[in-house]
Amino acid sequence: MKALTLEEVLNLCGMVAYCQESPMHLKRCSTEKLREIFNKYATQEVNGDLYMTSDDFVRGFLGQSYNEESVKLLAGIADTSKDGLISFAEFQAFEGLLCTPDALYKTAFQLFDRNGNGSVTYSEFVDVFKKTDLHAKIPFKLDGPFIQLYFGKDRQRTINYAEFSQFLHDFHEECALEAFRMKDTSGSGFISALDFQDIMVNVKKHLLTADVKDNLVAVTEGHKVSFPYFMAFNSLLNNMELIKRIYLNATSGNRTEPITKDELLQSAQTMSQITPLEIDILFQLTGAIHQTGVWWKRRKVIEKNRRIVYGDLSSIAPEHYTKHITTRLTEIKAVESPADRSIFIQMLESTYRFTLGSVAGAVGATAVYPIDLVKTRMQNQRTGSFIGEVAYRNSWDCCKKVIRHEGFLGLYRGLVPQLMGVAPEKAIKLTVNDFVRDKMTDKQGQIPRWAEVLAGACAGGSQVIFTNPLEIVKIRLQVAGEIAGGAKVRAWNVVRELGLFGLYKGARACLLRDVPFSAIYFPMYAHTKAAFADEEGYNHPLTLLAAGAIAGIPAASLVTPADVIKTRLQVVARTGQTTYNGVIDAARKIMAEEGPRAFWKGTVARVFRSSPQFGVTLVTYELLQRMLYVDFGGSRPAGSDVAQTKQELSKLNPDHVGGYQAALPMLNGIETKFGLSLPRFSSTLKASSAKQAS
C-alpha cells in the first residue's frame, strides 16, 4: 500500500500523527508483525483459531480503563462481524482503516453502526448516544426537528457513511443550541454568565483549554450572554486553527510579531468569514487570560492598543488528539506544576541542560574539527614579516598539504584537549543563553529582541573562562605540525609552559569575538528556527540543522577580525615574525604590515567550520532534550514538541505499530472533536494491568 502523507492521512479530522519510522508518513504494518502482536493479546481460542475478546482489545491492547458497557461499544468498532470476538482479519482491517484519510469519521461511524451493515439507524444512534456523558449532563430532544431532518418524521430512514459524517458534525452544534434554549427559559435570547459557563463546561468542554475554562465568567464580566455572543464564542473556538492561519497571513509567517485587532480583522477579510464579533471575543479572551486588576478598569483604553502574538492563540486553541508522537528514551516529570519549581529544581534543570550541552558540544566539535585546523593555520600565516613563499595558497591547498605531510589524522591534531574544553564551553554557553532567555520571557512566552541579544551576549561572555585556555592550547598544537621535523608538542607541556595566567593570554580578544558572536547567533537561530517551523510550530530535525547553520554564517563572518587578532596573540611568534602586546597593538601592526584584508583571513574556513558546527551542536542539543525528556516545569525549546494530550499519547505502547499508532488519538478524537465521551472507571483497572504484565 502506498504510504500516505500527513496531510492526506489526517487532514479532514484536524489531526497530525507522526509514526516512529518517519515523521512524514503513517505506514501500514507488515502482516507478520501484526500477527505476532495479535497472538500476544488474544486469549480466546475457537476451533483452533485465536480471537481477541472486548477486554483483550480495549483494556489489554489499547490499555484503556473504560467501564464494561463502553468496552463493548469500543470493541465493536473493530468487531465488524458483531459476534463479540475480534479475529486477526478484523484486527488487521482496523489497522488499515486507521491509515485512511478520513479515519476519525470512519472510526466514529463504526462505533454507531452496531449491526455492521454499512448504515446507521435511529435506534442505533440513540442506543450509543444515551450511553455518553453528554446526554447524561444535558439531555437532548431525540424526537425534535433536527433528528427528523436526518432520520425522517417516523425516524425509519437510515443514514449512510457520507451522510452520517455530516450529521455528526451538525449534531454537536445542535446540542449547544438545545442547551442554550434550556437555559433561556424566558425566551429573551440571553442567559446568565453562570449558565454560559455550565453549557461550555458540559457540552463544549472538548473546545476548552485550561486557560479558557478558568476565564469563562471573567470574559463576560459577569454580564448576561446573548445568543449571537454565544454562537460567536463557539465558532471562534471551533476555528482556532483557521485563526492561526489568519495570524500567520497577517505577519507573513512570523510567529513573534505582535498584531492589533485591526490588522487581524483585515487579514480575516481576505482569507475567511471570521466575523468582527469573533475577533472581539479573541482579544477579550487573551486579555482575560493575562489580566491584572488594572486591565479590567482600563479595558477600553488597553484593548484599543492591545496586540497579540501567536503564543496567545496557543493558549486558547483546543487541543485536538496529538500532533506529534515523539520517540523518547526516558520521560520524567520532576514537578507537578510550574508553581512547584524550587531553587533546587532550577539548579537540577541547569545541570540537566549543562550535561546535554556538553554532549552536543563534543559532537559538533568533532564533526568540523578538520575545518577548524585549516582555519587556524590560514590565520597564522604571515605575509609581511619575513621573506619567503607562503606555505598555503588557500584553504583547500592547506587541507591537502596537511594530509600529505601529516596523514589524515593530522587533521585532528589537538582534538583531545579541544573535546575536554569544548564540552563545558558549549554547555555553559547553551545553559546561560537558556537561563537568561527564561528569565526575560514574559507570561505569554514572548521575549523582546534586546533581551534575546542580551541573553546571547551573556552566553558568549560566560564561555570565555573555558574557551581561552582551550583555544590557546588547541592553536599551538594545530600549528606545531607546520615545522617539518620539529619536536612533538603535547597539550600538557603547553599548559605547564604557559601557567595559569598564560592560559588567558588573548582573553580580551576572545571576549571581543565570543560576545558579539553569541549576541548575533542565538537571536538569529531562534527566529530562523521559528520561520522554518510547520503550521503547528514544530521543527523537524533537518529544519533545526538548517537554522543552526544559517545563523552561523553572519555570526562567524562578522567577528573574524577579532578571531584573527586572538589567534596572533595566542600563537608563539617564530624568528622573524612580528610580536604583539595586546589587542590594540596587534590590530595596529596587522593593519600596517598586511593591510585590512589580513583581518579577514580564514573567513571562509571559519564560516565553513562555525556554521555547521553550531548547526550540529544545536540540533543534537534539542534532540537530546526531546529523547531524554525531563519536565522541570520551566520552558522548553520552541518547536520541540506540540503540547501533549491528557492521555500522554506520546507514551505509545511499543505494540501500537503501523496504523495502530493512531488508535488512541482516534478514540480521543471521538471525544474531543465530537464531544461523545464514553464513561470510564475512576482509575486504571488493576486487573487489566496485571493481565497485561503477565
C-alpha positions in Angstrom: 0.0 0.0 0.0 1.3 3.4 -0.9 2.4 5.4 2.1 0.2 8.4 2.9 1.5 11.9 3.8 0.3 13.6 7.0 -2.0 15.9 5.2 -3.5 13.1 3.2 -3.9 10.8 6.2 -5.4 13.2 8.8 -6.3 16.5 7.1 -10.1 16.0 7.3 -10.0 15.3 11.0 -7.6 18.1 12.0 -5.1 15.7 13.5 -1.4 15.2 12.6 0.1 11.9 13.8 3.7 11.1 13.3 4.8 7.5 13.2 8.1 6.3 14.7 9.6 5.2 11.4 9.3 8.6 9.7 7.9 12.0 10.8 6.2 12.3 7.5 4.3 9.1 6.9 1.9 6.7 8.7 2.8 3.3 7.2 1.0 0.0 7.3 2.5 -2.6 9.5 3.6 -6.0 8.0 1.2 -8.9 8.3 3.9 -10.9 10.2 4.4 -8.2 12.8 0.6 -7.7 13.3 0.1 -11.4 13.7 2.8 -11.6 16.4 1.2 -8.7 18.3 -2.3 -10.1 17.8 -1.3 -13.5 19.2 0.3 -11.8 22.2 -3.0 -10.2 23.3 -5.6 -12.7 22.0 -6.9 -15.0 24.8 -9.9 -16.8 23.2 -9.5 -19.9 21.1 -12.3 -21.1 18.8 -11.8 -24.1 16.5 -8.0 -23.8 16.7 -8.0 -20.0 15.8 -7.2 -17.2 18.3 -9.5 -14.3 18.9 -9.5 -11.1 20.9 -12.3 -10.5 23.4 -13.6 -7.0 24.0 -11.4 -6.8 27.1 -8.4 -8.1 25.2 -8.7 -5.3 22.7 -9.7 -2.3 24.7 -8.2 -2.9 28.1 -5.3 -5.2 27.1 -4.1 -3.9 23.7 -5.3 -0.3 23.9 -4.8 -0.1 27.6 -7.9 2.0 28.2 -9.9 2.0 31.5 -13.5 2.2 30.2 -16.4 0.6 32.0 -17.9 -2.7 30.8 -20.6 -1.2 28.6 -18.1 1.3 27.0 -15.6 -1.6 26.4 -18.2 -3.5 24.3 -19.1 -0.4 22.3 -15.4 0.4 21.5 -14.5 -3.2 20.7 -17.4 -3.1 18.3 -15.5 -0.7 16.1 -13.0 -3.4 15.2 -15.5 -6.3 15.5 -17.3 -5.8 12.2 -18.9 -9.2 12.3 -20.5 -8.2 15.7 -20.1 -11.6 17.2 -18.3 -10.4 20.3 -14.9 -11.6 19.1 -12.2 -9.9 17.0 -10.4 -12.1 14.5 -7.0 -11.4 13.1 -8.6 -10.4 9.8 -10.7 -7.8 11.7 -7.7 -6.7 13.7 -5.7 -6.1 10.5 -8.6 -4.5 8.8 -9.0 -1.9 11.5 -5.2 -1.1 11.4 -5.7 -0.4 7.7 -8.8 1.8 8.4 -6.6 3.9 10.8 -4.3 4.8 7.9 -7.2 6.2 5.7 -7.6 10.0 5.2 -11.0 10.1 7.0 -10.0 7.6 9.7 -11.6 9.6 12.5 -15.1 9.8 10.9 -14.9 6.1 9.8 -14.0 5.1 13.4 -16.9 7.1 14.7 -19.2 5.6 12.1 -18.3 2.0 13.0 -19.0 2.9 16.7 -22.6 3.7 15.8 -23.0 1.0 13.1 -24.0 -1.6 15.7 -25.2 -4.1 13.2 -22.2 -3.7 10.8 -24.5 -3.3 7.7 -22.9 -0.1 6.5 -25.6 2.3 7.7 -26.8 3.9 11.0 -30.4 3.7 12.1 -32.2 6.0 14.5 -32.3 3.2 17.2 -28.6 2.6 16.8 -27.8 6.2 17.2 -30.0 6.6 20.2 -28.6 3.4 21.8 -25.0 4.8 21.7 -25.8 8.4 22.4 -27.7 7.6 25.6 -24.6 6.0 27.0 -22.4 9.1 26.6 -21.6 11.6 29.3 -23.0 14.4 27.1 -26.6 13.0 27.2 -26.3 12.4 31.0 -25.5 16.1 31.7 -27.7 17.8 29.2 -30.5 15.6 27.7 -31.1 16.2 24.0 -34.6 16.0 22.4 -34.3 12.9 20.4 -37.7 13.4 18.8 -37.1 17.0 17.8 -37.0 18.6 14.4 -33.2 18.2 14.0 -33.4 14.4 14.3 -36.5 14.3 12.0 -34.5 16.1 9.3 -31.9 13.3 9.2 -33.9 10.2 10.2 -37.3 11.3 8.8 -40.5 12.1 10.6 -41.2 8.5 11.5 -37.4 8.0 12.2 -37.3 5.0 9.9 -34.7 6.4 7.5 -31.2 5.0 7.6 -28.0 7.1 7.2 -25.0 6.0 5.1 -21.4 6.9 6.0 -21.2 10.1 4.0 -24.5 11.4 5.4 -23.5 10.3 8.9 -20.2 12.3 8.8 -22.2 15.5 8.2 -24.9 14.5 10.8 -22.2 14.0 13.4 -20.7 17.4 12.6 -24.0 19.2 12.8 -25.3 17.2 15.8 -22.9 18.6 18.3 -23.7 22.2 17.3 -27.4 21.4 17.8 -26.6 20.1 21.3 -25.2 23.5 22.2 -28.3 25.3 20.7 -30.5 22.9 22.7 -28.6 23.7 25.9 -29.0 27.4 25.3 -32.8 27.0 24.8 -33.0 25.1 28.0 -31.2 27.8 30.0 -33.1 30.6 28.3 -36.4 29.8 30.0 -37.9 33.3 29.4 -37.1 33.3 25.6 -35.2 36.6 25.9 -32.2 35.5 23.9 -29.9 35.9 26.9 -28.5 33.5 29.5 -26.6 34.3 32.7 -22.8 34.1 32.8 -23.0 31.1 35.1 -25.4 29.3 32.7 -22.9 30.1 29.9 -20.1 28.6 31.9 -22.3 25.5 32.6 -23.0 24.9 28.9 -19.4 25.3 27.9 -18.1 23.0 30.6 -20.7 20.3 30.0 -21.3 20.5 26.2 -18.2 22.1 24.8 -15.5 21.0 27.2 -13.5 19.5 24.3 -13.0 23.0 23.0 -11.7 24.5 26.2 -8.1 24.8 27.2 -7.4 25.2 30.9 -6.9 29.0 30.4 -10.2 29.4 28.6 -12.1 27.3 31.1 -10.8 29.3 34.1 -11.9 32.6 32.4 -15.4 31.8 31.1 -17.1 34.1 33.6 -14.4 36.7 33.7 -14.5 37.2 29.9 -18.3 38.1 30.2 -17.5 40.5 33.1 -20.5 38.9 34.8 -23.0 40.3 32.3 -25.7 38.2 30.6 -24.6 36.4 27.4 -26.6 37.0 24.2 -27.3 34.3 21.7 -25.1 35.9 19.0 -22.2 36.2 21.5 -22.7 32.5 22.4 -22.6 31.4 18.8 -19.6 33.6 18.0 -17.7 32.3 21.1 -18.2 28.7 19.9 -17.4 29.5 16.3 -14.2 31.1 17.5 -13.1 28.0 19.4 -14.1 25.7 16.6 -11.9 27.7 14.2 -8.8 28.4 16.1 -6.6 26.6 13.6 -8.0 28.9 10.9 -7.4 31.9 13.2 -3.7 30.8 13.4 -3.5 30.8 9.6 -5.1 34.3 9.5 -2.5 35.5 12.0 0.4 34.0 10.0 -1.0 35.5 6.9 -1.0 38.9 8.6 2.6 38.5 9.8 4.0 36.8 6.7 4.7 33.7 8.8 6.4 35.5 11.7 5.2 33.9 15.0 6.6 36.5 17.3 5.3 39.7 15.6 2.5 41.4 17.7 -0.5 42.5 15.7 -3.5 44.6 16.5 -7.2 43.8 16.3 -7.5 45.9 13.1 -4.6 44.1 11.4 -6.1 40.7 12.3 -9.5 41.8 11.0 -8.0 42.9 7.7 -6.3 39.6 7.3 -9.5 37.7 8.2 -11.5 39.5 5.5 -9.1 38.4 2.8 -9.0 34.7 4.0 -12.3 33.7 5.6 -15.6 34.6 7.0 -14.4 35.1 10.6 -16.7 37.9 12.0 -15.7 41.1 13.8 -17.5 39.7 16.9 -15.3 36.6 16.9 -12.2 38.8 16.7 -13.5 40.9 19.6 -14.0 37.8 21.7 -10.5 36.6 20.8 -9.0 39.8 22.2 -11.2 39.7 25.2 -10.1 36.2 25.9 -6.4 37.0 25.6 -6.9 40.0 27.8 -8.7 37.9 30.5 -6.1 35.2 30.5 -3.3 37.7 31.0 -5.4 40.1 33.1 -4.4 42.2 36.0 -6.7 44.3 38.2 -5.8 47.4 36.2 -6.6 45.7 32.9 -10.3 45.5 33.7 -10.5 49.1 35.0 -8.8 50.4 31.9 -10.1 47.8 29.5 -11.3 50.0 26.7 -8.0 52.0 26.6 -5.8 49.0 26.7 -7.9 46.9 24.4 -7.7 49.5 21.7 -3.9 49.3 21.7 -3.6 45.6 22.6 -1.6 43.4 20.4 -1.5 39.6 20.4 1.2 37.1 19.3 1.0 33.5 18.1 1.6 32.2 21.6 -1.7 33.8 22.7 -3.6 31.7 20.2 -1.9 28.6 21.5 -3.3 29.3 25.0 -6.9 29.4 23.5 -6.7 26.7 20.8 -8.3 23.5 21.8 -6.0 20.5 22.0 -7.1 18.0 19.4 -5.8 14.5 19.9 -2.0 14.7 19.5 0.1 16.5 16.9 3.5 14.7 17.1 4.4 11.3 18.5 7.9 11.7 19.7 10.0 8.7 20.4 11.6 9.1 23.9 14.1 7.1 25.7 13.1 8.5 29.0 10.3 10.8 30.3 10.5 12.2 33.8 8.2 14.7 35.5 10.2 16.5 38.2 7.4 18.7 39.3 3.6 18.6 39.1 3.3 22.2 38.0 5.5 25.3 37.4 4.4 26.6 40.9 6.4 23.7 42.4 9.7 24.9 40.9 12.1 25.4 43.9 15.6 26.7 43.7 16.8 23.1 43.9 14.7 22.1 40.9 16.0 25.1 38.9 19.6 24.0 39.8 18.8 20.5 38.6 17.4 21.9 35.3 20.6 23.9 34.7 22.6 20.7 35.5 20.5 18.8 33.0 20.9 21.3 30.3 24.7 21.6 31.0 25.1 17.8 30.7 23.2 17.7 27.4 25.1 20.7 26.1 28.4 19.0 26.9 27.4 16.0 24.7 26.1 18.3 22.0 29.2 20.4 22.0 31.5 17.4 21.7 29.5 16.0 18.8 29.6 19.4 17.0 33.3 20.0 17.6 34.3 16.5 16.3 32.2 17.0 13.1 34.0 20.1 12.0 37.4 19.9 13.6 39.4 19.4 10.4 38.0 22.7 9.1 38.9 24.4 12.3 42.5 23.2 11.9 42.7 24.6 8.4 41.2 27.9 9.5 43.8 28.3 12.3 46.7 27.6 10.0 45.4 30.1 7.4 45.0 32.8 10.0 48.5 32.3 11.4 50.1 32.5 8.0 52.2 35.8 7.9 52.7 37.6 4.6 54.6 40.8 5.8 57.0 39.8 8.5 59.6 37.7 6.6 60.7 36.9 3.1 59.6 33.6 1.5 56.8 31.8 -0.2 53.6 31.4 1.8 53.0 27.8 3.0 49.4 27.6 1.8 47.8 29.2 -1.2 44.2 28.7 0.1 42.2 26.6 2.5 41.9 23.7 0.1 45.7 23.7 -0.5 46.2 23.7 3.2 44.0 20.7 3.7 45.8 18.7 1.0 49.2 19.5 2.4 48.2 18.5 5.9 47.0 15.2 4.7 50.1 14.7 2.5 52.7 15.5 5.2 51.0 14.6 8.4 48.5 12.0 7.4 44.7 12.1 7.7 44.9 12.1 11.5 46.9 15.3 11.2 43.5 17.0 10.5 42.6 16.0 14.1 45.7 17.3 15.8 44.7 18.8 19.1 41.2 17.2 19.1 41.5 15.7 22.6 42.1 18.9 24.5 39.5 20.5 22.2 36.9 18.0 23.4 37.9 18.4 27.0 37.3 22.1 26.8 34.6 22.3 24.2 32.1 20.2 26.2 31.9 22.6 29.1 32.4 25.6 26.8 29.3 24.8 24.7 27.4 23.6 27.7 27.9 26.8 29.6 27.0 28.8 26.5 23.8 26.9 25.9 22.8 26.8 29.5 23.4 30.6 30.1 21.5 31.5 27.0 18.6 29.3 28.0 18.7 30.6 31.6 18.7 34.3 30.6 16.0 33.8 28.0 13.8 32.1 30.5 14.2 35.0 33.0 13.5 37.5 30.2 10.4 35.7 28.8 7.0 37.0 29.8 3.9 35.0 30.8 2.8 35.0 27.1 6.0 33.2 26.2 7.4 36.3 24.4 10.9 37.8 24.7 11.9 41.2 23.3 14.7 41.4 20.8 17.0 43.3 23.1 16.6 40.6 25.7 17.5 37.9 23.1 20.6 39.8 22.2 21.5 40.2 25.9 21.0 36.5 26.5 23.3 35.7 23.7 25.9 38.2 24.8 25.9 36.8 28.4 26.3 33.3 26.9 29.3 34.4 24.9 30.9 36.2 27.8 30.4 33.3 30.2 32.1 30.8 27.9 35.5 32.6 27.8 36.5 31.1 31.1 36.6 27.8 29.3 37.3 29.0 25.7 40.5 30.9 26.2 42.7 28.1 27.8 41.2 25.6 25.3 41.9 27.9 22.3 45.5 28.7 23.2 46.4 25.0 23.7 44.5 23.9 20.6 46.1 26.6 18.4 49.6 25.8 19.5 49.0 22.1 18.7 47.4 22.9 15.4 50.3 25.0 14.1 53.0 22.7 15.6 52.8 20.4 12.5 53.9 23.2 10.2 57.6 22.8 11.1 59.0 19.6 9.5 61.0 17.5 11.9 60.1 19.8 14.8 59.8 18.5 18.4 56.4 16.9 19.2 54.2 19.3 21.1 51.9 17.9 23.7 48.9 19.6 25.4 50.2 19.1 28.9 53.6 20.6 28.0 51.8 23.7 26.6 49.8 24.1 29.8 52.9 23.8 32.0 54.8 26.3 29.9 52.1 28.9 29.9 50.9 28.6 33.5 47.5 29.7 34.8 47.7 33.3 33.7 49.3 32.4 30.4 46.3 30.3 29.5 44.3 33.5 29.5 46.6 35.3 27.1 44.4 36.9 24.4 41.3 36.8 26.7 40.2 40.3 25.7 40.3 39.3 22.0 38.4 36.2 22.9 35.7 38.3 24.6 35.7 40.6 21.6 35.0 37.6 19.4 32.6 35.5 21.5 30.3 38.1 22.9 29.2 39.6 19.6 29.2 36.1 18.0 26.6 34.8 20.5 24.7 38.1 20.5 24.2 37.6 16.8 23.9 33.9 16.6 21.3 32.9 19.2 18.6 35.5 18.3 19.1 34.7 14.6 18.9 31.0 15.3 15.6 31.4 17.3 14.0 33.5 14.6 15.2 31.3 11.7 14.0 28.2 13.6 10.6 29.8 14.0 10.5 30.6 10.3 11.2 27.0 9.4 8.6 25.5 11.8 5.5 24.0 10.4 2.0 25.4 10.9 1.8 23.8 14.4 5.2 25.4 15.3 7.0 22.0 15.2 10.6 21.8 13.9 11.8 18.7 12.1 15.5 17.9 12.9 16.5 18.9 9.4 15.0 22.4 9.9 16.9 22.7 13.2 20.1 21.8 11.5 19.4 24.3 8.7 18.5 27.1 11.2 21.7 26.5 13.2 23.9 26.5 10.0 22.2 29.6 8.5 22.5 31.6 11.8 26.2 30.8 12.0 27.1 32.4 8.6 26.7 36.1 9.6 27.8 35.5 13.2 31.0 33.7 12.2 32.0 36.0 9.4 31.4 39.4 11.1 33.6 38.5 14.1 36.5 37.2 12.0 38.8 40.2 12.7 38.6 39.6 16.4 39.4 35.9 15.8 42.5 36.8 13.7 43.8 39.1 16.5 43.1 36.4 19.1 45.0 33.8 17.0 48.0 36.0 16.6 48.1 36.8 20.3 47.9 33.2 21.3 50.4 31.7 18.8 54.2 31.7 19.7 55.9 34.0 17.2 58.7 32.4 15.3 62.1 34.0 14.4 61.5 37.0 12.2 57.8 37.2 12.9 56.1 40.3 14.5 55.2 40.0 18.2 52.1 41.7 19.7 51.4 43.3 23.0 47.6 43.3 23.3 44.6 43.7 21.2 45.1 47.3 20.1 48.8 46.7 19.4 48.0 43.6 17.3 45.3 45.4 15.3 47.6 48.4 14.6 50.6 46.2 13.5 48.5 43.9 11.3 47.0 46.9 9.6 50.3 48.5 9.0 52.2 45.3 7.8 49.5 43.4 6.0 46.6 45.7 5.3 42.9 45.5 6.1 42.5 42.2 4.1 44.5 40.4 6.8 41.7 40.8 9.3 39.5 38.6 7.1 42.0 35.8 6.7 40.3 32.4 7.2 36.8 33.9 6.9 35.7 31.2 4.5 37.2 28.4 6.7 35.7 30.0 9.8 32.2 30.1 8.3 32.5 26.6 7.0 33.6 25.5 10.4 31.4 27.5 12.8 28.2 27.3 10.7 27.9 23.5 10.5 29.4 23.1 14.0 26.7 25.1 15.6 24.1 23.5 13.4 25.2 20.1 14.5 25.5 21.2 18.2 22.1 22.8 18.4 20.2 20.0 16.6 22.0 17.5 18.9 21.1 19.6 22.0 17.4 19.9 21.1 17.0 16.3 20.0 18.6 15.1 23.3 16.0 17.2 25.2 13.3 15.5 23.2 14.5 12.0 23.6 15.7 12.4 27.2 12.7 14.4 28.3 12.7 15.8 31.9 9.9 18.2 32.8 11.2 20.7 35.3 8.2 22.9 35.0 10.2 25.5 33.0 10.3 26.4 29.4 11.2 24.0 26.6 13.0 24.7 23.4 10.5 26.3 20.9 9.5 23.8 18.2 10.5 20.7 20.2 7.0 19.4 20.8 3.4 20.3 20.3 1.6 20.0 23.7 0.7 16.5 24.8 -2.8 15.5 25.4 -4.1 14.5 28.8 -3.7 10.8 27.9 0.1 11.3 27.4 -0.3 9.9 23.9 3.4 10.2 23.2 3.9 7.3 25.6 2.9 4.7 23.0 2.7 1.1 23.7 5.5 -0.4 21.6 2.9 -2.8 20.2 1.0 0.0 18.7 2.6 -0.2 15.3 1.6 0.9 11.8 -1.9 2.3 11.8 -2.4 1.5 15.5 -0.1 4.4 16.4 -3.2 6.5 15.7 -5.6 4.2 17.6 -5.5 6.2 20.9 -5.6 9.6 19.1 -8.7 8.4 17.2 -10.5 7.3 20.3 -9.6 10.5 22.0 -10.7 12.4 18.8 -14.2 10.9 19.0 -14.4 12.6 22.5 -12.6 15.8 21.7 -13.9 16.6 18.2 -17.5 15.3 18.6 -17.8 15.6 22.4 -19.0 12.0 22.7 -17.3 10.9 25.8 -18.0 7.3 26.9 -17.9 6.5 30.7 -14.6 5.4 32.2 -13.6 4.0 35.5 -12.1 6.4 38.0 -8.7 4.7 37.8 -7.0 2.2 35.6 -8.1 -1.3 36.2 -5.6 -3.2 38.4 -6.8 -6.5 36.9 -6.1 -5.3 33.4 -2.6 -4.1 34.4 -1.8 -7.4 36.0 -3.1 -9.3 33.0 -1.1 -7.2 30.5 2.0 -7.5 32.7 1.7 -11.3 32.7 
